[in-house]
Amino acid sequence: MLLNFDLEYAITKVQENQVGLKLNGTHQLLVYADGVNLLGDNIDTLKKNTETLTDASEEDGLE
């Protein structure tokens, strides 16, 4: 449960980017349990969103 609270901060940061693939009103991110999938229409979008997710996770104490 604590992981979910910490991970939600990182997820929100990626969704704030508003870039990449949009499915059913949700931008480029699928999360279930401990798995995170980033979706994008090109490699630059995936790199940017991966960096954002990593940075936000580290800010919140996740590695």
N, CA, C and O atoms as a GROMACS GRO file, in nm:
protein
  252
    1MET      N    1   0.083  -0.119   0.000
    1MET     CA    2   0.000   0.000   0.000
    1MET      C    3   0.087   0.125   0.000
    1MET      O    4   0.057   0.222  -0.070
    2LEU      N    5   0.194   0.124   0.079
    2LEU     CA    6   0.283   0.241   0.081
    2LEU      C    7   0.350   0.263  -0.053
    2LEU      O    8   0.370   0.378  -0.094
    3LEU      N    9   0.386   0.155  -0.122
    3LEU     CA   10   0.444   0.169  -0.255
    3LEU      C   11   0.346   0.238  -0.349
    3LEU      O   12   0.387   0.322  -0.429
    4ASN      N   13   0.219   0.205  -0.340
    4ASN     CA   14   0.119   0.268  -0.426
    4ASN      C   15   0.110   0.418  -0.402
    4ASN      O   16   0.097   0.495  -0.497
    5PHE      N   17   0.117   0.461  -0.276
    5PHE     CA   18   0.113   0.604  -0.246
    5PHE      C   19   0.236   0.675  -0.304
    5PHE      O   20   0.224   0.782  -0.362
    6ASP      N   21   0.352   0.614  -0.286
    6ASP     CA   22   0.475   0.675  -0.339
    6ASP      C   23   0.474   0.677  -0.491
    6ASP      O   24   0.514   0.776  -0.552
    7LEU      N   25   0.430   0.569  -0.551
    7LEU     CA   26   0.431   0.558  -0.696
    7LEU      C   27   0.330   0.653  -0.760
    7LEU      O   28   0.350   0.698  -0.873
    8GLU      N   29   0.223   0.684  -0.691
    8GLU     CA   30   0.122   0.774  -0.747
    8GLU      C   31   0.179   0.912  -0.777
    8GLU      O   32   0.141   0.974  -0.876
    9TYR      N   33   0.270   0.960  -0.694
    9TYR     CA   34   0.336   1.088  -0.720
    9TYR      C   35   0.410   1.085  -0.853
    9TYR      O   36   0.399   1.177  -0.933
   10ALA      N   37   0.486   0.979  -0.875
   10ALA     CA   38   0.563   0.965  -0.999
   10ALA      C   39   0.470   0.953  -1.120
   10ALA      O   40   0.497   1.011  -1.225
   11ILE      N   41   0.363   0.879  -1.104
   11ILE     CA   42   0.266   0.860  -1.212
   11ILE      C   43   0.203   0.994  -1.250
   11ILE      O   44   0.188   1.025  -1.368
   12THR      N   45   0.168   1.071  -1.152
   12THR     CA   46   0.108   1.202  -1.175
   12THR      C   47   0.203   1.294  -1.252
   12THR      O   48   0.161   1.367  -1.341
   13LYS      N   49   0.331   1.289  -1.217
   13LYS     CA   50   0.430   1.372  -1.286
   13LYS      C   51   0.439   1.336  -1.434
   13LYS      O   52   0.448   1.425  -1.518
   14VAL      N   53   0.436   1.207  -1.466
   14VAL     CA   54   0.442   1.166  -1.606
   14VAL      C   55   0.316   1.210  -1.679
   14VAL      O   56   0.325   1.257  -1.793
   15GLN      N   57   0.201   1.196  -1.617
   15GLN     CA   58   0.076   1.234  -1.683
   15GLN      C   59   0.067   1.384  -1.702
   15GLN      O   60  -0.003   1.430  -1.793
   16GLU      N   61   0.134   1.463  -1.620
   16GLU     CA   62   0.134   1.608  -1.636
   16GLU      C   63   0.210   1.652  -1.762
   16GLU      O   64   0.187   1.762  -1.812
   17ASN      N   65   0.299   1.567  -1.814
   17ASN     CA   66   0.373   1.600  -1.936
   17ASN      C   67   0.281   1.626  -2.053
   17ASN      O   68   0.309   1.711  -2.137
   18GLN      N   69   0.169   1.552  -2.060
   18GLN     CA   70   0.072   1.564  -2.169
   18GLN      C   71   0.136   1.544  -2.305
   18GLN      O   72   0.096   1.609  -2.402
   19VAL      N   73   0.233   1.455  -2.314
   19VAL     CA   74   0.292   1.420  -2.443
   19VAL      C   75   0.285   1.269  -2.460
   19VAL      O   76   0.277   1.195  -2.362
   20GLY      N   77   0.286   1.225  -2.583
   20GLY     CA   78   0.288   1.082  -2.608
   20GLY      C   79   0.153   1.029  -2.650
   20GLY      O   80   0.063   1.104  -2.687
   21LEU      N   81   0.142   0.899  -2.644
   21LEU     CA   82   0.023   0.830  -2.688
   21LEU      C   83  -0.091   0.848  -2.588
   21LEU      O   84  -0.070   0.841  -2.467
   22LYS      N   85  -0.211   0.870  -2.639
   22LYS     CA   86  -0.327   0.889  -2.554
   22LYS      C   87  -0.428   0.778  -2.584
   22LYS      O   88  -0.472   0.763  -2.698
   23LEU      N   89  -0.463   0.701  -2.483
   23LEU     CA   90  -0.560   0.592  -2.496
   23LEU      C   91  -0.676   0.616  -2.400
   23LEU      O   92  -0.655   0.628  -2.280
   24ASN      N   93  -0.797   0.623  -2.453
   24ASN     CA   94  -0.916   0.643  -2.370
   24ASN      C   95  -0.901   0.758  -2.270
   24ASN      O   96  -0.944   0.748  -2.156
   25GLY      N   97  -0.840   0.865  -2.314
   25GLY     CA   98  -0.826   0.984  -2.229
   25GLY      C   99  -0.709   0.980  -2.133
   25GLY      O  100  -0.691   1.074  -2.055
   26THR      N  101  -0.629   0.873  -2.135
   26THR     CA  102  -0.515   0.860  -2.045
   26THR      C  103  -0.386   0.866  -2.126
   26THR      O  104  -0.374   0.799  -2.228
   27HIS      N  105  -0.291   0.945  -2.080
   27HIS     CA  106  -0.166   0.961  -2.152
   27HIS      C  107  -0.064   0.854  -2.114
   27HIS      O  108  -0.034   0.836  -1.996
   28GLN      N  109  -0.011   0.784  -2.212
   28GLN     CA  110   0.112   0.706  -2.216
   28GLN      C  111   0.152   0.625  -2.094
   28GLN      O  112   0.271   0.596  -2.081
   29LEU      N  113   0.065   0.588  -2.005
   29LEU     CA  114   0.108   0.521  -1.883
   29LEU      C  115   0.004   0.418  -1.840
   29LEU      O  116  -0.113   0.451  -1.821
   30LEU      N  117   0.048   0.295  -1.827
   30LEU     CA  118  -0.037   0.188  -1.776
   30LEU      C  119   0.030   0.132  -1.652
   30LEU      O  120   0.146   0.093  -1.655
   31VAL      N  121  -0.044   0.128  -1.541
   31VAL     CA  122   0.012   0.081  -1.414
   31VAL      C  123  -0.080  -0.023  -1.354
   31VAL      O  124  -0.201  -0.004  -1.344
   32TYR      N  125  -0.019  -0.135  -1.314
   32TYR     CA  126  -0.095  -0.238  -1.245
   32TYR      C  127  -0.002  -0.305  -1.144
   32TYR      O  128   0.106  -0.351  -1.180
   33ALA      N  129  -0.044  -0.310  -1.020
   33ALA     CA  130   0.036  -0.368  -0.912
   33ALA      C  131   0.175  -0.304  -0.911
   33ALA      O  132   0.187  -0.184  -0.888
   34ASP      N  133   0.280  -0.383  -0.938
   34ASP     CA  134   0.415  -0.327  -0.935
   34ASP      C  135   0.473  -0.309  -1.075
   34ASP      O  136   0.594  -0.293  -1.091
   35GLY      N  137   0.387  -0.313  -1.176
   35GLY     CA  138   0.434  -0.297  -1.314
   35GLY      C  139   0.393  -0.162  -1.371
   35GLY      O  140   0.281  -0.117  -1.351
   36VAL      N  141   0.484  -0.099  -1.442
   36VAL     CA  142   0.458   0.030  -1.506
   36VAL      C  143   0.498   0.017  -1.653
   36VAL      O  144   0.610  -0.022  -1.684
   37ASN      N  145   0.406   0.051  -1.742
   37ASN     CA  146   0.433   0.051  -1.885
   37ASN      C  147   0.415   0.192  -1.940
   37ASN      O  148   0.308   0.251  -1.926
   38LEU      N  149   0.519   0.244  -2.002
   38LEU     CA  150   0.511   0.373  -2.068
   38LEU      C  151   0.484   0.350  -2.215
   38LEU      O  152   0.547   0.265  -2.277
   39LEU      N  153   0.392   0.425  -2.270
   39LEU     CA  154   0.358   0.415  -2.412
   39LEU      C  155   0.390   0.547  -2.480
   39LEU      O  156   0.372   0.653  -2.420
   40GLY      N  157   0.436   0.540  -2.604
   40GLY     CA  158   0.465   0.663  -2.676
   40GLY      C  159   0.468   0.639  -2.824
   40GLY      O  160   0.482   0.525  -2.870
   41ASP      N  161   0.455   0.746  -2.900
   41ASP     CA  162   0.453   0.732  -3.045
   41ASP      C  163   0.592   0.745  -3.107
   41ASP      O  164   0.607   0.723  -3.227
   42ASN      N  165   0.693   0.780  -3.026
   42ASN     CA  166   0.831   0.783  -3.076
   42ASN      C  167   0.929   0.766  -2.960
   42ASN      O  168   0.891   0.775  -2.843
   43ILE      N  169   1.054   0.742  -2.994
   43ILE     CA  170   1.155   0.713  -2.893
   43ILE      C  171   1.184   0.833  -2.803
   43ILE      O  172   1.213   0.816  -2.685
   44ASP      N  173   1.176   0.954  -2.857
   44ASP     CA  174   1.202   1.074  -2.776
   44ASP      C  175   1.098   1.090  -2.666
   44ASP      O  176   1.132   1.127  -2.554
   45THR      N  177   0.972   1.062  -2.698
   45THR     CA  178   0.866   1.069  -2.598
   45THR      C  179   0.890   0.967  -2.487
   45THR      O  180   0.876   0.997  -2.369
   46LEU      N  181   0.927   0.845  -2.526
   46LEU     CA  182   0.953   0.741  -2.427
   46LEU      C  183   1.070   0.778  -2.337
   46LEU      O  184   1.066   0.755  -2.216
   47LYS      N  185   1.176   0.833  -2.395
   47LYS     CA  186   1.292   0.875  -2.315
   47LYS      C  187   1.254   0.984  -2.216
   47LYS      O  188   1.292   0.978  -2.099
   48LYS      N  189   1.179   1.084  -2.263
   48LYS     CA  190   1.140   1.195  -2.176
   48LYS      C  191   1.051   1.146  -2.062
   48LYS      O  192   1.070   1.186  -1.947
   49ASN      N  193   0.955   1.059  -2.094
   49ASN     CA  194   0.865   1.010  -1.990
   49ASN      C  195   0.934   0.915  -1.894
   49ASN      O  196   0.901   0.912  -1.775
   50THR      N  197   1.029   0.837  -1.942
   50THR     CA  198   1.107   0.750  -1.855
   50THR      C  199   1.191   0.833  -1.759
   50THR      O  200   1.199   0.802  -1.640
   51GLU      N  201   1.253   0.938  -1.810
   51GLU     CA  202   1.332   1.027  -1.726
   51GLU      C  203   1.244   1.096  -1.620
   51GLU      O  204   1.284   1.107  -1.504
   52THR      N  205   1.127   1.141  -1.660
   52THR     CA  206   1.035   1.205  -1.566
   52THR      C  207   0.992   1.107  -1.457
   52THR      O  208   0.990   1.142  -1.340
   53LEU      N  209   0.959   0.984  -1.495
   53LEU     CA  210   0.919   0.882  -1.398
   53LEU      C  211   1.033   0.850  -1.302
   53LEU      O  212   1.012   0.839  -1.181
   54THR      N  213   1.153   0.835  -1.355
   54THR     CA  214   1.270   0.804  -1.272
   54THR      C  215   1.299   0.918  -1.174
   54THR      O  216   1.322   0.894  -1.055
   55ASP      N  217   1.300   1.040  -1.224
   55ASP     CA  218   1.329   1.157  -1.139
   55ASP      C  219   1.225   1.172  -1.029
   55ASP      O  220   1.260   1.195  -0.913
   56ALA      N  221   1.098   1.159  -1.064
   56ALA     CA  222   0.992   1.174  -0.964
   56ALA      C  223   0.997   1.061  -0.861
   56ALA      O  224   0.970   1.083  -0.743
   57SER      N  225   1.033   0.942  -0.904
   57SER     CA  226   1.045   0.829  -0.811
   57SER      C  227   1.158   0.852  -0.713
   57SER      O  228   1.143   0.826  -0.593
   58GLU      N  229   1.270   0.902  -0.763
   58GLU     CA  230   1.384   0.930  -0.676
   58GLU      C  231   1.354   1.043  -0.578
   58GLU      O  232   1.397   1.038  -0.464
   59GLU      N  233   1.279   1.144  -0.623
   59GLU     CA  234   1.238   1.255  -0.534
   59GLU      C  235   1.158   1.201  -0.416
   59GLU      O  236   1.167   1.252  -0.304
   60ASP      N  237   1.080   1.097  -0.442
   60ASP     CA  238   0.991   1.041  -0.340
   60ASP      C  239   1.056   0.928  -0.262
   60ASP      O  240   0.993   0.868  -0.176
   61GLY      N  241   1.184   0.900  -0.290
   61GLY     CA  242   1.256   0.800  -0.215
   61GLY      C  243   1.252   0.659  -0.273
   61GLY      O  244   1.298   0.565  -0.208
   62LEU      N  245   1.200   0.643  -0.394
   62LEU     CA  246   1.197   0.512  -0.458
   62LEU      C  247   1.320   0.499  -0.547
   62LEU      O  248   1.365   0.597  -0.606
   63GLU      N  249   1.372   0.378  -0.557
   63GLU     CA  250   1.487   0.353  -0.646
   63GLU      C  251   1.457   0.236  -0.735
   63GLU      O  252   1.540   0.198  -0.818
   0.00000   0.00000   0.00000
